[in-house]
């Protein structure tokens, strides 16, 4: 299997500190969450999508929320700041989890957000139950969709809610694309849209709502690439030519895969009855 660090978006967990320095923060400064949110959301539409999740599954104060594949913990911090829920930010990559923990301390949200560095398939903690689970563009990284979907179900309390945004196979996916998607996007469990729904239903989830995000995310990733390229000089000042090239290569891959319908996207809201 490829290493997750082959995915160029994830090669440097510390680059976020360079972005923060560029807007005036020194290493010891406390962080304003809105400033941080410009950089710490690794999914599409940033905090807009997280706010939609909060409303869609009614995240409230004192809820126990699990974010699977939290990266730097951007969505977890946003959820905690808006709702005062208790959020567990679960992340496979140690460097992202450690940086995330530091960012959470700097925003003063460490009493609400707990960073956990574990593989989701092995995830266990004593009070192993949540009433809300959220995930953005992370589940497709995990091998064995049926197994981890079952785990999502088992971690939720009765009537618990699940909000997922994830990648799927596009209509033009062919087996010849598989190796590229595994290497460039660390894609280990992509499914067709309809199979994704079936997998969730088959483990016992009641599907409340689902939406094909392919066209929306195709537009978003195309625009994201254009903005990056327009800001190339400034980006290179902050991250160097190599740092720019890695992100441009990743953004280009994703934009092209959506444009060619090799990948698609899904937003899914489920309940455990």
C-alpha positions as CSV (number, residue, x, y, z in Angstrom):
1,X,0.0,0.0,0.0
2,X,1.1,3.6,-0.7
3,X,2.1,5.8,2.2
4,X,-0.3,8.6,3.1
5,X,2.6,11.0,2.9
6,X,2.8,10.3,-0.9
7,X,-0.3,12.5,-1.0
8,X,1.3,15.9,-1.5
9,X,-1.3,17.8,0.5
10,X,-0.1,16.0,3.6
11,X,3.7,16.1,3.1
12,X,4.3,19.0,5.5
13,X,2.1,19.4,8.5
14,X,4.1,22.4,9.8
15,X,3.5,24.6,6.7
16,X,0.5,26.1,8.5
17,X,2.8,28.0,10.8
18,X,4.4,29.7,7.8
19,X,0.9,30.9,6.7
20,X,0.2,32.2,10.1
21,X,3.6,34.0,10.3
22,X,2.8,35.6,6.9
23,X,-0.3,37.2,8.4
24,X,1.5,38.5,11.4
25,X,1.5,35.8,14.1
26,X,4.7,34.9,15.9
27,X,5.3,31.4,17.4
28,X,4.1,32.3,20.9
29,X,1.0,34.2,20.0
30,X,-2.5,33.2,20.8
31,X,-4.6,32.6,17.7
32,X,-7.8,34.2,16.6
33,X,-10.0,31.3,15.3
34,X,-11.3,33.2,12.2
35,X,-7.7,33.9,11.2
36,X,-6.7,30.2,11.7
37,X,-9.8,29.0,9.8
38,X,-8.4,30.5,6.6
39,X,-5.8,27.7,6.6
40,X,-6.9,24.8,8.8
41,X,-9.8,23.5,6.8
42,X,-8.5,20.9,4.4
43,X,-11.9,20.0,2.8
44,X,-14.1,21.9,0.3
45,X,-16.0,25.1,1.3
46,X,-14.2,25.3,4.7
47,X,-16.3,26.4,7.6
48,X,-19.4,26.8,5.5
49,X,-19.6,23.1,5.2
50,X,-18.9,22.6,8.9
51,X,-21.7,25.0,9.8
52,X,-24.0,23.1,7.5
53,X,-23.0,19.9,9.4
54,X,-23.7,21.5,12.7
55,X,-27.2,22.4,11.6
56,X,-27.9,19.2,9.6
57,X,-27.2,16.9,12.6
58,X,-28.1,19.4,15.3
59,X,-24.8,19.5,17.2
60,X,-25.3,21.0,20.6
61,X,-23.6,21.9,23.8
62,X,-22.3,18.9,25.7
63,X,-22.7,16.5,22.7
64,X,-19.9,14.0,22.4
65,X,-18.7,14.4,18.8
66,X,-16.1,12.4,17.0
67,X,-14.3,13.8,13.9
68,X,-12.7,11.0,11.9
69,X,-9.7,12.0,9.9
70,X,-9.3,15.4,11.6
71,X,-6.1,16.6,10.0
72,X,-5.1,19.8,11.9
73,X,-8.5,19.7,13.7
74,X,-10.0,22.7,11.9
75,X,-13.6,21.4,11.8
76,X,-13.3,20.1,15.4
77,X,-12.3,23.6,16.7
78,X,-15.0,25.3,14.7
79,X,-17.7,22.9,16.1
80,X,-16.4,23.4,19.6
81,X,-16.3,27.2,19.3
82,X,-19.9,27.4,17.9
83,X,-21.6,24.8,20.0
84,X,-19.5,24.1,23.1
85,X,-19.8,20.4,22.3
86,X,-17.0,18.0,23.4
87,X,-15.1,17.0,20.3
88,X,-12.6,14.2,19.8
89,X,-10.3,14.9,16.8
90,X,-9.1,11.6,15.6
91,X,-6.1,11.6,13.1
92,X,-3.9,8.9,11.7
93,X,-0.8,11.1,11.1
94,X,1.1,11.9,14.2
95,X,2.6,15.2,12.9
96,X,-0.9,16.6,12.0
97,X,-2.3,15.5,15.3
98,X,0.5,17.2,17.2
99,X,0.3,20.4,15.2
100,X,-3.5,20.3,15.7
101,X,-3.1,20.0,19.4
102,X,-0.8,23.0,19.5
103,X,-3.3,25.1,17.4
104,X,-6.1,24.1,19.7
105,X,-4.2,25.3,22.7
106,X,-3.4,28.6,21.0
107,X,-7.1,29.2,20.3
108,X,-8.0,28.3,24.0
109,X,-10.3,25.5,23.0
110,X,-8.3,22.6,24.6
111,X,-11.0,22.1,27.2
112,X,-13.5,21.2,24.4
113,X,-11.3,19.5,21.8
114,X,-9.2,16.4,22.4
115,X,-6.7,15.3,19.7
116,X,-6.2,11.6,19.4
117,X,-3.5,10.1,17.2
118,X,-4.8,6.7,16.2
119,X,-5.8,4.6,13.2
120,X,-9.6,4.6,13.1
121,X,-9.7,0.8,12.5
122,X,-7.9,0.4,15.8
123,X,-9.5,3.3,17.6
124,X,-10.7,2.5,21.1
125,X,-11.2,4.5,24.3
126,X,-12.9,3.8,27.5
127,X,-16.0,5.8,27.0
128,X,-16.3,4.6,23.4
129,X,-19.6,6.2,22.5
130,X,-20.6,9.3,20.6
131,X,-23.9,10.9,19.7
132,X,-22.5,12.7,16.6
133,X,-19.8,11.6,14.2
134,X,-18.5,13.8,11.4
135,X,-15.9,13.3,8.6
136,X,-14.7,15.4,5.7
137,X,-12.8,13.8,2.8
138,X,-11.1,11.2,5.0
139,X,-13.0,7.9,5.0
140,X,-11.9,7.0,1.5
141,X,-8.4,6.8,2.8
142,X,-9.2,3.9,5.1
143,X,-9.1,0.4,3.7
144,X,-12.2,-1.9,4.0
145,X,-15.2,0.3,3.8
146,X,-17.6,-2.3,5.2
147,X,-15.5,-2.8,8.3
148,X,-15.1,0.9,9.1
149,X,-18.7,1.7,8.3
150,X,-19.7,-1.0,10.8
151,X,-17.3,0.7,13.3
152,X,-18.9,4.1,12.7
153,X,-22.3,2.5,13.5
154,X,-21.0,0.7,16.6
155,X,-19.4,4.0,18.0
156,X,-22.7,5.9,17.8
157,X,-25.3,5.9,20.6
158,X,-28.9,5.0,19.7
159,X,-30.3,7.8,17.6
160,X,-26.8,9.1,17.0
161,X,-26.2,11.0,13.8
162,X,-23.5,10.8,11.1
163,X,-22.4,13.5,8.7
164,X,-20.0,12.6,6.0
165,X,-18.5,14.3,2.9
166,X,-16.4,11.9,1.0
167,X,-15.1,10.9,-2.5
168,X,-16.6,8.3,-4.7
169,X,-15.8,6.8,-8.1
170,X,-16.8,9.1,-10.9
171,X,-18.9,7.9,-13.9
172,X,-15.7,7.6,-16.0
173,X,-13.6,5.7,-13.5
174,X,-11.7,2.8,-15.0
175,X,-9.4,0.2,-13.3
176,X,-6.5,1.8,-15.1
177,X,-7.0,4.9,-12.8
178,X,-6.7,2.9,-9.6
179,X,-2.9,3.1,-9.1
180,X,-2.8,6.9,-9.7
181,X,-5.7,7.5,-7.2
182,X,-4.0,5.3,-4.6
183,X,-0.7,7.2,-4.9
184,X,-1.9,10.7,-5.5
185,X,-5.0,10.8,-3.4
186,X,-4.3,7.8,-1.0
187,X,-7.6,6.3,-2.2
188,X,-8.1,2.9,-0.5
189,X,-11.8,2.4,-0.4
190,X,-13.5,4.4,-3.2
191,X,-16.9,3.1,-4.2
192,X,-19.6,4.0,-6.6
193,X,-22.2,6.5,-5.2
194,X,-25.0,3.9,-5.1
195,X,-22.7,1.3,-3.4
196,X,-21.7,3.9,-0.8
197,X,-25.3,4.2,0.2
198,X,-25.8,0.5,0.2
199,X,-22.8,-0.1,2.5
200,X,-24.2,2.4,5.0
201,X,-27.7,0.9,4.8
202,X,-26.5,-2.7,5.1
203,X,-24.7,-2.0,8.4
204,X,-28.0,-0.6,9.8
205,X,-27.8,3.2,9.2
206,X,-31.1,5.0,8.2
207,X,-30.1,7.3,5.4
208,X,-31.7,10.7,6.1
209,X,-30.3,12.6,3.2
210,X,-27.7,12.2,0.5
211,X,-26.5,14.6,-2.2
212,X,-24.2,14.2,-5.2
213,X,-21.5,16.8,-4.7
214,X,-19.5,16.0,-7.9
215,X,-20.4,19.1,-9.9
216,X,-20.1,21.4,-7.0
217,X,-16.7,20.1,-5.9
218,X,-15.5,20.1,-9.5
219,X,-16.2,23.8,-9.7
220,X,-14.7,24.4,-6.3
221,X,-11.4,22.5,-7.0
222,X,-11.1,24.2,-10.4
223,X,-11.4,27.6,-8.8
224,X,-9.1,26.7,-6.0
225,X,-6.4,25.8,-8.5
226,X,-6.8,29.1,-10.4
227,X,-6.6,31.1,-7.1
228,X,-3.4,29.2,-6.2
229,X,-1.8,29.8,-9.6
230,X,-2.8,33.5,-9.5
231,X,-1.0,33.8,-6.1
232,X,2.1,31.8,-7.1
233,X,4.6,34.5,-6.3
234,X,3.2,35.2,-2.8
235,X,2.9,31.4,-2.1
236,X,6.5,30.8,-3.1
237,X,7.6,33.6,-0.8
238,X,5.9,31.9,2.1
239,X,6.5,28.2,1.2
240,X,9.3,28.2,-1.3
241,X,9.2,26.9,-4.9
242,X,9.1,23.2,-3.7
243,X,6.2,23.9,-1.3
244,X,4.3,25.6,-4.1
245,X,4.9,22.9,-6.6
246,X,3.6,20.2,-4.2
247,X,0.4,21.9,-3.6
248,X,-0.1,22.9,-7.3
249,X,0.5,19.3,-8.3
250,X,-2.1,18.0,-5.8
251,X,-4.7,20.7,-6.7
252,X,-4.2,20.0,-10.4
253,X,-4.7,16.2,-9.9
254,X,-7.9,16.7,-8.0
255,X,-9.3,19.3,-10.4
256,X,-8.5,17.1,-13.4
257,X,-10.0,14.0,-11.8
258,X,-13.3,15.8,-11.1
259,X,-13.3,17.4,-14.6
260,X,-12.8,14.0,-16.2
261,X,-15.4,12.4,-14.0
262,X,-12.8,9.9,-12.6
263,X,-13.9,10.9,-9.1
264,X,-17.1,12.2,-7.7
265,X,-18.4,13.3,-4.3
266,X,-21.1,12.5,-1.8
267,X,-22.6,14.3,1.2
268,X,-24.4,11.9,3.5
269,X,-26.5,12.2,6.6
270,X,-27.5,9.1,8.5
271,X,-29.0,8.1,11.8
272,X,-28.5,5.0,14.0
273,X,-32.0,3.9,15.0
